[in-house]
Amino acid sequence: MKLPEDVRQFLARRFRSKHREWLIGDSGDGQWPLEVTLGVPTEQAALRQVDGVRAWVSAWQGWQGVGSLSWCERRWKALGVQRLPEKLALRGPEDVALWIGESARWVRAQSRYQTITVRWPVLARQLPRYFDVLADYSDADFRRLAEMLGWINLNPKSNLYPRQIPIAGADSKWLDSRKGLISDLVATLQGDPTGERDFFRRCGLRAQPQLMRMRVLDPELRARLGGLGDISAPCEEVASVGIRPKNVFVVENLQTGLAFDDLPGAVVIMRLGYAVDVLGQLPWLQQAQCIYWGDIDTHGFAILNRARTYIPSLKTVLMDESTLMSHRDLWVEEKDQHSSTELPLLTNTEQKLYQSIKGNAWDQQVRLEQERIRWDVAWNAIQASIR
């Protein structure tokens, strides 16, 4: 016997699984009206739970919700003639949405779906994937989205920076969180839904140059650059600098690189994170001894593994078990560990340490940030690494 709350829960599940189909208007096998049977009991079942049946009937007698409620009569020997709620019929998605408190979202999503598909019918099958966008965006955000799609569709090869697009409110913060959505919809508008996925290439826009931050640690090398020692420039410009360092340090965090003192024949590249693929664009780096120093955590080793794709001879410093254990008092918890169980470009020793951290061998998701290592210990190890 389904009470009104049981029906609401059933309809909520149905809405979650079917609302995208309903938005398209794909009613499948003629599911409307949607009939929900209320579970009329047999006489024997009713006799076992007389009070429950009375409460069930009373709940539906007092019900004043949406839909068409049908009743039936049962002539029972022991209980006489009983009028019982049999089924509830709902005319369409709007009835379901009203039942479960989703009416405003459904009406808004349906209205916006129609607005977009009238303008671009080709998006009709794809838009339901973004039901939450249609249902929950503010009017201003939805207007910006439609204007952005329209402008890119009319200017597919503008070669402008995104902030140059003449759409009010479409600033970097707004756009950064919507690149995937816009790329996906533009791809469909362009008739190439399985092609280029990069936002900038797909939309014909110009990406900001990727800047590399590098410090030149050798006075003689700095002299060749007119005394310039702290460089932040596009990667292709850094690739063409007129120096040939003997030692190149790559450190995960900015302040670590800023803390380096002068070292003969050395430079330090800072804060690349996972963007270490740019190291492969530096021809002068291939002839140098390269040393990576990152956090001792799963992502630190994952970055190292990725970097070795471009620099197979890459060595490490201060990323060993001894360093980790001697700074136990500075451990923190790594919130989200890297997903890989094994990183193929690590050495056996590095692989063992990585898997020990993954397996919580010493504590829960251990992490030692490189900046926390005592600087006297760190600097001695750095100097020793290039002797």
C-alpha positions, -999 to +999 in steps of 0.1 A: +000+000+000+016+032-012+011+063+009+014+098-007+050+100+005+058+066-011+044+080-044+065+111-040+097+091-036+088+069-066+081+099-088+114+116-076+133+085-088+114+085-121+121+122-126+158+117-120+160+089-146+137+102-172+137+141-171+161+144-200+140+122-222+109+142-212+126+174-221+131+162-257+095+151-257+105+114-261+076+097-244+089+062-252+062+036-252+033+059-246+040+064-209+016+093-205-006+094-186+017+079-160-003+056-138+010+047-103-008+018-087-013+023-050-012-014-040-048-024-031-045-052-006-063-086-007-089-092+020-065-115+039-038-089+038-063-063+050-074-084+079-037-087+091-033-049+092-067-033+097-053-002+113-027+002+085-054-001+058-075+026+076-045+049+078-037+043+041-073+051+030-075+081+053-042+095+039-057+094+003-091+107+014-073+138+027-050+141-002-053+173-024-024+170-048-020+170-085-032+141-107-063+121-111-070+096-082-091+066-090-110+045-064-123+010-065-148-011-045-140-044-028-168-066-014-152-085+014-169-112+035-154-101+068-151-064+062-180-057+039-179-032+011-148-010+011-140+019-011-102+020-017-077+042-035-065+022-066-042+043-088-030+078-095-027+091-131-004+120-140-008+138-173+028+147-181+062+157-167+048+190-153+025+169-130+055+148-118+076+179-113+048+196-093+045+164-071+081+164-061+087+201-057+107+205-090+080+225-109+100+258-111+131+240-123+111+220-149+092+250-163+125+270-165+144+242-182+116+235-206+113+272-216+150+276-221+152+244-240+126+256-264+143+290-268+176+274-277+163+247-300+141+271-319+173+291-327+195+260-332+175+228-338+207+208-341+211+211-303+178+194-296+193+160-287+223+173-269+209+200-246+191+176-222+225+165-211+228+199-195+194+199-178+209+215-147+223+244-168+188+250-183+171+247-149+195+265-126+214+292-144+204+327-135+187+347-163+219+367-168+241+336-171+217+319-195+216+351-216+254+352-217+256+315-227+232+320-256+250+352-267+284+334-265+271+305-286+257+329-311+288+351-314+312+321-318+289+306-343+290+338-364+328+343-358+343+308-358+379+320-365+381+354-348+415+347-332+406+371-304+413+366-267+382+355-248+379+388-230+377+406-263+344+390-271+318+418-269+294+401-244+287+419-212+296+399-181+315+371-199+347+377-178+375+351-173+360+337-141+326+332-158+342+316-189+367+294-172+340+273-155+320+269-187+347+260-213+337+224-215+300+232-219+307+259-246+331+237-265+307+208-265+278+229-278+299+247-304+312+214-317+276+203-324+267+237-340+297+232-363+287+197-372+318+181-356+307+167-322+336+141-320+364+164-332+386+190-315+379+193-278+403+221-269+382+251-261+404+277-278+409+258-311+373+247-312+360+283-307+386+299-329+400+320-300+435+328-289+448+314-256+470+334-234+506+324-238+517+299-212+543+317-190+573+299-175+589+313-143+626+308-142+655+321-121+690+323-134+713+314-104+747+319-120+761+355-121+779+347-154+747+335-170+728+365-158+754+388-173+747+372-207+711+383-202+719+419-193+717+411-156+682+396-158+679+369-132+641+363-127+623+356-159+586+351-165+580+347-203+561+325-228+577+291-232+589+297-267+608+328-256+624+309-227+634+282-252+654+308-272+673+324-244+710+327-251+723+306-222+734+270-218+731+261-181+748+229-169+722+223-141+685+228-143+663+224-112+626+219-116+607+226-084+570+222-078+563+253-057+571+289-063+585+299-029+609+270-030+624+283-062+626+318-048+646+306-019+675+293-040+707+311-037+733+314-064+747+282-079+773+278-106+759+270-141+723+266-127+688+278-133+656+268-114+622+265-131+592+269-108+556+260-104+548+241-135+526+215-117+514+189-142+523+212-171+558+197-172+553+189-209+567+223-217+601+211-206+603+192-239+602+226-257+635+238-242+664+226-265+691+238-241+677+217-213+685+185-231+722+190-227+720+199-190+718+178-158+681+181-148+669+176-112+633+175-100+622+183-065+585+181-056+563+174-027+566+139-012+530+128-020+513+109-047+509+139-070+545+149-066+556+114-079+529+116-107+544+149-119+579+133-118+566+104-138+550+127-164+582+149-166+603+118-174+583+114-206+601+145-218+633+142-198+641+105-194+673+112-175+656+134-149+670+129-114+654+138-081+665+154-048+648+152-014+621+128-026+632+097-007+620+078+024+648+092+046+637+128+039+601+118+046+609+100+079+631+128+092+603+153+089+575+133+104+564+162+126+556+182+094+534+157+077+499+167+066+472+147+049+469+147+011+432+152+005+429+136-030+455+110-039+465+103-075+445+075-090+473+053-105+484+023-086+517+023-105+537+049-123+559+032-149+587+059-152+596+059-115+627+040-103+622+009-082+630+030-050+606+058-060+579+033-069+582+016-035+578+049-017+549+059-039+530+027-032+538+029+005+522+064+006+492+051-015+488+021+009+490+043+040+520+023+053+529+050+079+498+071+083+467+082+064+475+097+030+509+111+041+521+143+025+553+163+031+553+196+013+587+206+000+586+241+016+584+225+051+617+207+048+643+225+070+661+248+046+696+240+059+690+203+051+674+212+018+702+235+006+729+211+015+712+184-005+707+207-034+743+217-035+754+181-032+732+171-061+754+190-086+789+183-073 
